[in-house]
Amino acid sequence: MLVKEMTAAAAADPARAIALQGAPGCNGHRAALEYDPDCLPLPCFSFEDALDAVSEGRAARAIIPIENSQHGRVADIHFLLPESGLSIVGEHFLPISYAVMALGGGPFAAAYSHPQALGQTRKYLRANGIVPMAYADTAGAAAFVKEQGDPEACAIAPRIAAELYDLSIAAQGVEDSSDNTTRFVVLAREALDPASLNNGAAMTTFIFEVKNQPAALYKAMGGFATNGVNMTKLESYQKGASFAATTFYTDVEGAPGDPAFDRSMAELGFHCEYVRILGSYPKARMRS
């Protein structure tokens, strides 16, 4: 019922809609409302579905988790973002807090949640002898526990999910670290014009593949050091099964139009097979 209502509202005003992965009450739902309190959250089953909603015009934007301070990179997202054809237009940092919710107070044999949430609550689960069970998303796991009616099953999800699905809170604040934070990126069909950032605090995300030459990565990175451009992320991943070429996913401070940034990117390009900017956008949090 909730999904139908939210989908109908988004369909009536797609310009306000923000697509997200997960059921109502998930962290993506929270992130969308924090990022834009006036938005219409559009729940989608998968990350691909959320990105497709933007590509097809059913939502103006999508908000997607890309990394967590405790559990690292969100699986598959580095493949999905470049393939989506969308551009990153914003970022949002969401403090993460999880509650254990169920039909009663336990004890529990199994906990259902998204693999990221299970990874972020390992200590609690291990201490209580609860078997982690992967589910598509956190709030969906809460709905599943409600539907199953098993008193020995619980869900790990944001507190709001217990209210939406009429479950009892058995424990809260069960995340392994009090500073647990997830970074989300906001995507749209059209990239922001770097000039619109008005030389403010900006980030740029791009991918690249270096030439198959000795020390190519070292040389490619040199321009950022000599031009004083701060690189906040550099992660590698393999495309295809050949393992012959590595793609790098990178975040740096700055945007096109800034001389230091432009010089760094020009030097990078000299040592690469290709460089593709995924978006320049306002910085939501200082990196240094």
N, C-alpha and C positions, 0 to 999 in steps of 0.2 A: 504493500500500500504506500509506504513512504517513498519508495523508488518511483512508483508511478506518478505520485504527486510532484516530486521534484523534477522528473523528466518532462512532465506536462508544462510546468512553470518555465523550464529552460526553453522548451520548444516555442513557447509564446513570446519569449524575449531573448533570443540567442546572443544578442550583443552583450547581455549581462551574465551569460552563462559561463561557468568555469568547470570544465570536465576534470574528473578525478578518478583514480582507481580505488574501488572499494565501496562497501555498503555505507549507508548513512550512519554517521557516528565514528567513522574511521579517522585516522590522523590527517588524511588528505582533505576530509570534510572540514576539520578544524583549521587546517592551513589555509584553505580557500577563504573561509570567513574571516580569518585574521588578516590575510593579505588584502582582501576587498570586502568589507562588511556589507556592502550593498549588492554583492554578486548573487547569482542563482547557482548553487552547486549542482552539478550533473553527475550522479554516480555512474560509473562504468565498471564492467566486470574485470577488465585487464588494462594494463598500460597501453597496449595497442589500441584498444577500443577508445580510450580517452583521447589519444592522439588523433585517431580517425574522426572523432566527433568534431575536432577543430578543422581538420582538413576538409571535411564535408560541410562545414558551415553550421553545424548544430550547436556549436559553442564558439565564442570568440577566443577563448583561451583554455589552456589546460595547465594544471599544477601537478608536478610529478616529483616524487622524492628521488634524489640522486645520490645522497650519501648520508651516513649516520656517524656521529662522533665515536660511538662505541663499536659498531658492527661493520663500518666501512661502506664500500660501494654497494649500491642497490643492484642486484643481479640483472644483467641484460640491458640496463638502461643506456649504456654507452653505445650499444648497437642500435637501439631504437631511436635515439635522438637524431643521429645523422640521416637515418633512413626515412624519418617522418617527413622531411622537407620543411619542417616548421623552424622558427627562429626563437631563440631564448630572448625574452623581453623583460625578465625580472627574476628576482630570487627572494626566498623567504626562509628564515630560520625558525623552526618550531621546537620549543622545549618539549621533551617527551616524558610523559608520566603514564604508567600503566596500572590498571586495577585488575584484580582477579574477580570475576563475576560468574555466578552460577545460580541454580535454583535454590540452593541453601548454603550453609556455611562449611561444607566439607566433612570429612577429608575427601581429597580428590585423587583419582587414579590417573587422569589424563587432562592435559591443558591444550586447547585448540587456539591457534593464532597464526598470523603471517610469520614466515621464517625469520624475518628481521626482528619482530617482536620477541619471538622465542629466543633468538640469539642475545637479545638485550636484557633478558630476565633469567639467564642460565642459573645464576646463584640461587635465586628463590626456588626454581623448579628442582634443582638438585638437592637443596636442603630439605625439601618437603617430599622428596621421592615421587614427584609427578612426572609422568612421561609426556614429553612435548610432541604434539601432533600438528603438522603443518596444514594450514588452511589458506584459502586465496587471499583473505584480508582479515584485519583484526575485528572490525565490527561485524563482518559476515560470520566470523566464528562465534560471536555472541548470539547472533540470530540462530545459528546452527545448534548451539547448546540449548537454547530455549525450545526449539522445535523437537530435539531429541528427547527431552524430558528425563535425562539420565542424571541423578543426583551426584554421581561420582565424576561427572565431567564439568570442566570449567573453561572459561575463555579468558585470554589475556588481551585486554583492549582498553581504549581510553574510557574514562569514567562516564562520559556522555552516552556510550553505548548501553550501559546498564539501564539508564533512564529510558532510552528509546525502545529497548526490548524487554523491559520489565524483569530484570534480573537483580539479585541481591549482590552487594559488594562484600566479598569475603576477606579481601585484603587490598590495600592500595599502596602506591609508591613502591612497587616491587621491581622497578628497573634497577639494574646493577649499579648505575652511577647517577648521582643527583644532577650532574650537568649533562645528561644525555640529551642530545640535540640532533634533529634531522634537518638537512638543507634541502629545500625544494626549489625547482626552477619553474618559471612560468613561460609557456610557449604560445606563440600566435602565428598566424599565416604570414604576416608581414613583419620584417625586421624593423627595429627602431633605427631611425636615422642617427648615426653617432653625433651629428651636430646638435641634435635635440637634447643631448646630455649636458650641453652648456659647460663643457670642461669640468663638470662635477666629478665626484668619486664614482668611477665606472669600473666594470669588469668586462672582460672579453673572453669567451670560450671558443676554442677551435680544436680541430683535429688535424693531424699531419702524419705523413709517412716519410721517413728519411730515405735518402738514396742508399743503396746497398754498397757502402764504401766504409773502409776503416775509420773509426772515430767520427762518423757522420753526425751522430746525436750530440756528441761533445761540441763539435763545431757549430751545429745548428743552434745550440743553447747559448753560445758565447755572446751573441748580439744582445740578449736580454741582460746579461751581466754588465757588459761594457756600456750599455745605455741606461742602466739603473732602473730597469723595469722589473717589478716584483712578480715572480711566478709563484702562485699559491697552490697549484696542483699540476702534477705530471704523472699520468697513469698510462700504462701500456696494456694493449689487448690484441689478440690475434684475430685477423679476418680470414675466414676460410680454413682449410685443413692443411695447407702447404707448409705453414710455420716458416715461410721464407721471408715474410715482411711483417713488421710490427707497426700497428697504428697507435699513436699517442693522443691522449685526450688531455687538454691543458686549459687551465684558467690563469689569466694574468690580469694585473691591475692596469687600467688604461683602455683606450679605444682609438679606432682609426681617426686621424686628424691630429693626434698628439705626436709631435716630431719624434720623441724617443720611442714611442710604440711603433710608429711607421718604420723607423730605421731597423728596429729589432725584427719586425715581420719580414722586411726585405731580405735581411741576412738569413733568416730562417728559410725562406723560400728558395734561396740559392742552393741549399743543401738538401732539399726535399723533392720527392716525387710529386707531392701536392700538399697544399694547405687549404683548409676549408673553415671559414669562420662560421660558427653556429649562432653567434649573436653577441652584441654589446648592449649592456644594460646597467641601470643604476645599482650601485653597491649597497646591499642591505645591512652590512656589518663591516666594520673596519677589520682588516687582516693583520695590521701591525701596529 
